[in-house]
Amino acid sequence: MPPLPNVRERLGGRYYLHIDGEDRAASRYFTKSNPDQHPEILGEFAARRRTEDADAAVRAARRGLAGLEAHAG
């Protein structure tokens, strides 16, 4: 399937925080619309829940970077 139709099928969905390989629900979401076609809703996106989410994301990124550096030699 061509990429664009695949993306269009997912428009309007709810998107969670994705941290360290897992989706995390949020207490708040914001709706984002297409700036070119304003009535078209792209989706509901999770708002950061708390500082712990940001800290967890940074820790996961550092672990991933360490793994990449180890493989790079």
Buried (B, 14 or more C-beta within 10 A) or exposed (E): EEEEEEEEEEEEEEBBBEBEEEEBEBEEBEEEEEEEEEEEBBBBBBEEBEEEBEEBBEEBEEEEEEEEEEEEE
